[in-house]
Amino acid sequence: MGVRIAIIGRPNVGKSTLFNRLAGRKLALVDDTPGVTRDRRVHAAKLYDIDFDVIDTAGFEVAAAGTLQARMREQTDIAIREADLIFFMIDAKAGLTPDDRTFAEVVRKSGKPVVLVANKAEAKGAQGGLLEGYDLGLGDPVAVSAEHGQGLPDLRDAVVEALGEERVFADDVEDDLPAISEALIGEDIVDPDAEPAYDDSKPMRIAVIGRPNAGKSTLINALIGEERLLTGPEAGITRDSISVDWEWRGRAMKLFDTAGMRRKAKVQEKLEKLSVADGLRAIRFAEVVVVVFDSTIPFEKQDLQLADLIIREGRALVLAFNKWDLIDRPQEALAELREKTARLLPQVRGLLAVPVSAETGRGLDKLMDAVLKTHRVWNTRISTARLNRWLEKTVAHHPPPAVAGRRLKIKYITQVKTRPPGFVLSCTRPDEVPQSYVRYLVNGLRETFDIPGVPVRMSLHASENPYASRAKTKK
């Protein structure tokens, strides 16, 4: 088991900046506003030759029970219990505060090894704050600048001294995000005639998105069976996109909780813009995206825009109608919602919509069954031979219309991408093929090869004329 290091301290001392520095990418949101981080975030990190997991936490605050700050404090307490080593961070520029002394006592009582990190040591006058760190009784403070990467060699030595070389240099596994796909937004097919079996050995990436206060974090907590994410009645609690590793029926999953996304016109503050951008990034790296609707006020304009965004990104989409326990006539409401789903989101026929209650746990198994089914369809591969047998019958039954008195010729079709399925259709004058006929072919593909509920890409190409270079010259 690898080493886990939690970064602890009062708000705005630079914990998330150090987290990003150690993780090697800008994962956590960073802003001058105190209290940006609320949930705890875990990620693989590296400090020269040391591999470990680093935990970013909310700023330690004294708060009354039941408040949002108190719930944030509980998440930090969990991080302390999970950690093998604690980086207790202070602001060398501002010097020690009463809160620093209070929280230093909390950390000391935990019994965990502690490295005192004096951040912002590059600032003018930071030497005084650095010397004040000795008053905490947590050992020699390590002067660093998380923003500029200064002092990291000393931090590395402090980690080795606190845990010992044998514990520090244990094997660790690094987790990397996949590259963003291009072109038809899918994965290239090496052999177009092959139809390989569905591979369920790889972890599935699932992003959960929706409007503020739709119940996204509560849904993820209900799925994994623990209070992993910060929840409450307040709208907009989640700010960072937090990933959670989980296993369902033997299948590895990686769940991404995201910040609530309001309409673009309403997003004015810089911090909210950063949160939304982080959520959009999670969508691009996900395989399946679950859009959480509030069943009491479903199909707001923003819900439809989010669904349309996911379809354009080529992700597999599943709708979750949350707060179903608040619906009085569930059968009538479900029939109405599914009718609206088909009518308002015609881009993807057969879209799966599942009523759930994150509060009571109802419908969660059906939701995950829908996620797995949609993911399997999203990975669909069809051999070229089967596609062209289908195309021959389809074109014979309904030939393409004539344009300007000349009939269009459809020659062949092949699948060139998966995730989502992408097809290339060879024909004459591709620019003149009506979009209505392309939709006819796409709907025929969905029905014949059972491809419901995922985006299907169709690209039209003109076949090459082998005699174009041998044109006769006039004599």
N, C-alpha and C positions, 0 to 999 in steps of 0.2 A: 504494500500500500504506500502511495507516494506521500510526500510531506505537504501539509496544508498550512498556509500562513494567512492570518486574518489581519487586515489593516483597520485599526481602531483609533478613534479620536473624536474630538468635538467637531461641530460643523465648520466647513470652510478652511480646514488646515491643509487640504491638498491630497486627500486619500484617493479620490478617483483619478487624479493626475498620476500618482505613483502606480495605481493599478494599471492604467493604460501603458505606462512606461514598462512595467514588468511583463504585461501580456503581449507587448510588441505591436499593438494596434489600438486605435481609438474606439474602444468598445463602450466604456462608460461615459455618460454625458458629463461635461465639465463646464461650469459657469461660475461667475463671481458671486452669484446669489447663494447664500447659505442654505443648506438642506436640500440640494438638488437630488442626491441619492436617497432612495427610500427603501428599496428592497436590497437584499444581499445578493451579490453576483459572484459566481465562481468561474474561473477560467484557468487554463494551463498557462504557466509563466516560466520565464527563464531569467536567471541572474548570472551571467557569464557561464560557468560550468555547472550551475545548480538548476535542476528542473523541479518544479513544484506546482501546486495549485494555489492560486491567490484568491482571497475572498475580499471583495469590496463591500463596505457596510455603510449604513446611514450614520450621520453624526450623532454621537452620544448627547442626549439632552435630558434634563430633569423635567418630567411632565406628569400631570395627573393621570390616574388610571382611566382607561377607556378612551383616551384621546388618540389622535393619529400619531403624535410624537411618542406616546407610550407603546403603541403597537410597533413603531419603528425600532424602539429600544429593545423590544422582545426579539426582533429579528437579529439585532446585533448580539444579544446574549446567546442566541443559538449559534452564531458564527464563532463566538469565543469558545463555546463547548466543543465545536467541531474541529477547531484549529489545533495544530501541534505547536505552533509558535505564533506570537502576537507582535505585530509592529504597532507600538503605541506612538502615534504621531502628534507632535506639537508644532506650533507655528513659531519658529525662531525669530521671525520679524516682529511679531506682536508680543512675544514673551509669554510666561505662564499666566493662566487665568484661574479663578477659583474652580471652574468646571474641570480644567485639566487636573487639578489636585484631587477632586472628587472622583473622577473616572480612573485616575491612576490607582486609587485605592481599590476600585472594583476589579481592575485588571490584576492587581497584586493578589487579591483574594481568590482569583480563579485558579491559582497554582500553576499556570502555564508559563513556559519560558517567554521572556519579553525582551524585545529589542526596542530601545527608545530612539525614535527617528525624529530629528529636528529638521523640519522642512523649511523651504524658503531661505536657506542659509546663504544664498548668494546676495541677499538684500543688504542694503546699507544699514548698519546698526544691528545686524542679526547676532553678533557675537555675544551681546548681553543676554538675549533670550536663550542662546545655546548654553551658556553657563548656568542660567536659572534651571535648566533641565536636571542638573545634579540634585536639586532639592527634592525631586520626586522619589529618589531612592530606588530607581529602576536600572541603575548601572550608567555607564558612560553614554551620553547621547551621541548618535551618529549624524553628522551634519550632511545633509543632502539638498539637492534642488531637483525635485521631481519634474519640474517644467523643463529644465535644461540638461538633465541627466548627469548632474555632478554628484560626487560622493558615492556612487554605486559600488566601486571596489571596496570601500570601507563597510558598506552595508552587506556585501557578500561575505566578508571576513566575520562580521558580527553574527551572521546566520550560522556559519560553520562552528563558531565558538559556542553559540547557545545550544545547538543540537548535537554537535559532534559529527565528525566526518563520516562515520559508519552509517548514521541515520540520514544524513543529508544526501549522500550520493547513491541513493536507491534508484532503481529503474523507474522511469515515469513515461507515460504515453501522452504524446502531444496530439491534440485534436485540431484539425484544420478545416476551414470553410472551403467549400468547392468554388471553382471559378464561375463567374456569371456567363451563361450561355449566350450565343449570338444567333444571327440569321433567323431561322424559323423558330427560335427559342426552344430548342430541344437538343437531344443527343444524337449524333450521327449514327447511322446504321451501317456497319461494315459489310455485312452480307445481306442484300435485299431479299434473297430467297429463303432466309432462315427465319424461323419463328421460335426463338428460345423460350424456355420456361421462365415464369415470373420468379425473380430472385427476392426472397424475403429475408436474406441473411444480413443485409445492410440496414443500419439504423434509419428510420424514417424521420424526416424533418417536418414538423407540423407547427405552423404559425397560427396564433389565435388573435383575431383582430375584431374591431367593432367600434361603435360610438362610445363615449365616456359613460360609465356606470351601467353598461350592458351586462356585466357579470363575467368578464373574461378571466380575471384572476381567481374568482371564486370557482369557476368551472375547472380550471387547471388544478386547484387544490382538491376539488372533489374527485377528479380523475386519479391523481396520484395518492390520495388518501392521507394527506398531511397539510398542515398550514404552512406551506413553503413560501407562498407569496402574500404580500401585504394586501389586506382587503378591508372594506368598511363602507358605510353609507355615503361617504364623500365621493363626489365625482372627480375623476382625474388623479387618482392616487398613484397609479403606475406611470413612471416617466421613462425609465430605461426599458429596452427590450431584454428580458431576462430569460435565459435558457435553462431548462430543467431536464435532466436525464431520467428516463422512466422505462419500465418494461411492461407490456400488456400482452398477456397470453403467450409469453415467450418471445415476443417481437420487441427489439430495442427501439425506443422512441426518443426523440429530442423535441420537447415542447418549447415554443417561444411565446412568452407573454409580451404583449405590446401595449403602448399607451393608447388611450382612447383618441380617436381621430374625429375632430369636428370639421365642419365645412371650412374650406380654405379662407373664406372671407372673415371668419370669426377668429382665426389663428393670428394673433397680433404679437404676442410676447415672444421674445427670442427663445426662451426655454421651451415653450410649447412647440415652436418650429423645429427645434432640435429633437424633441421627443417624437414628433410625427416623422421626421426624416429617418430616425432610428427604426421606427416601425415599418416604413417602406422598405428599408434595407432587409429587415427580417422576412418580408414577403418575397423579395427577390431570391433569397437563399433557401426558402422553404420549398418543399415538394407539394404538400397539401396545405391549404389555407382554410381554416374554419372561421367563417364570419358569424359572430354572435349577435343575434337580433334580440331586442327586448320585445317579448311577445305582446306586451300591453300597448306598445306603440311601434309596430313593425313597419318595414318598408318606407322609412323616411328617405328623403332624397339622398342623404349621405350614405345610407345603407346600400342603395343601388349603385352609387358612384364607387364605393369600395369594391363591390362585387364586379363591376365592370373593369376596374383597374386590375383585379386579379386575373380576369379572363384575358385582358390584353397582355399581361405579363406571362401568360401561358401556364399558370399554376393550376393544379387540381383544386376544385372549389367544393366545399360542403357548407350548407347553412345550418346553424343551430338556433332554434327559437327558444331562448332561455326564459326563465321565470314562468314556466308553463303551469306551475302550481297556483298562479294567480288568475288563471283563465277559468271562467264560470262554465262555459259550454265547450269543452275541449273538442268534441267530434266536429261540431259545426265550424269552430275556429280553425281546426286543422285543414278541413276541406277548403275553406276560404283562402288560407295562407298558401296552400299548394297550387290553387288556381292562380293566385297572384304571382307566385314564383314563375310559373310557366308563361304568364302574360307579360310580366315586367322584365324578365331576363330571358328573352327568346334567343340570345346569342348561343346559349348552351342548353340544348334540349336534354331532358332527363336529369336535370340537376337534383341532387338528393338534399332534402330538407327534413331535419329531425327535431321534434319537440323535446326539450330537456328541462330539467330543473336542477341547477347546480346546488341549490340550497338543500334539496331533499335527496339528490342523487338519482332521480328518475330519468330514464332514457339515456344514460351515459354509455351503456353497452351497445345500444342501437347506434349511437353517434359514432363510436369507434368502429363498428361494423361498416358503417357508411364510409368512413375515412379509408379503411382498408380496401373496400370495393372500388372506390373512386381512384385510389392510388394504383390499383391493379389495371384499371381501364386506362389510366394516364400512361402506363408503360406498354400499351398495346403495340404489337408488331404483326403485320400482315404480309405474307409473301407476295412477290410481284405476280406470280402465276395466278393466285386467287383473285388479286385485285383486277387483273386484266380480263379474267373470265366474267367477273361482275360488271366491269365497264362495258364489255361487248353487249351484254344483255340489256344494260341500262340505256345505252345510246340507241340500241335497236328499238327499245320500247318508247323512248322519248328523245329523238335526235335534237341536236342543238339548232337553234333558229338560224335562218339565213339573214345575213347582214349586207345591205346594199345589193341584194340580188345574188349574193355569193354565199353558198353554204359553208359553215365552219366544219372542219374535220377534226375529230378527237382521235388521236392515234394510240396513246398508251398512258398508263399511270404507274407510279412506283412510290413506295414510302421511303423517305430519306431521313426522317427524324422520328424520335419518340420523346415523351416527356415534355410537351404533349405530342400526339401523333401529327406528323407533317408529311404532306404528299405533294408530288410534282406531277402535273398533268401536261403532257405534250400535245400541242394542237396547233392549227394554223391560225394566224392573226389573234394571238392571246389577248391583245388590248381591246379587241372588239367583242369578246365573249361576255354576254350580259351577266351581271352579278346574280340575277335570279336563277340562271342556269347553274352557276357555281354553287349556290345554296341548295339547289335540287340535288346536285352530286354529293355535297357534304351530308345532307340529310339521308340520302341513300346509303352512304358509307356507314353512318351511325346505326341505321336500322339493320342493314345486312350483317355487319360485323360486330354488332353489339358494343357501340362506343358511346354510351350516354354520359352526360354530366361533366364532360371535360372539353376544353377548347380543341378544335380540329383546324389545322392550318392547310390551306390549299394554294399552291403557287403554280401559275400557268407559264409555261415556257414554249417558245416556238422551236420546232425541230429544225435541225441544221439541213441546209440544202447541199448535198454532196457535190453538185455540179456548179455551185456558185462561182468557184474559182476558174471554171473552164468556159466561161461565157465567150461565145463567138464574137470575134471582132468584125465589124463591117468592112468590107473591102470596097 
